[in-house]
Amino acid sequence: MTRSARTGLPVVDLGTAVTPDDVHSLEDER
């Protein structure tokens, strides 16, 4: 996990935490 330079809060690396399949699944549920 890295920290946001702007907020200083921990942020998840979207490149590894979210896959294209995950994104499509979220879009399908809308």
Buried (B, 14 or more C-beta within 10 A) or exposed (E): EEEEEEEEEEBEEEEEEEEEEEEEEEEEEE
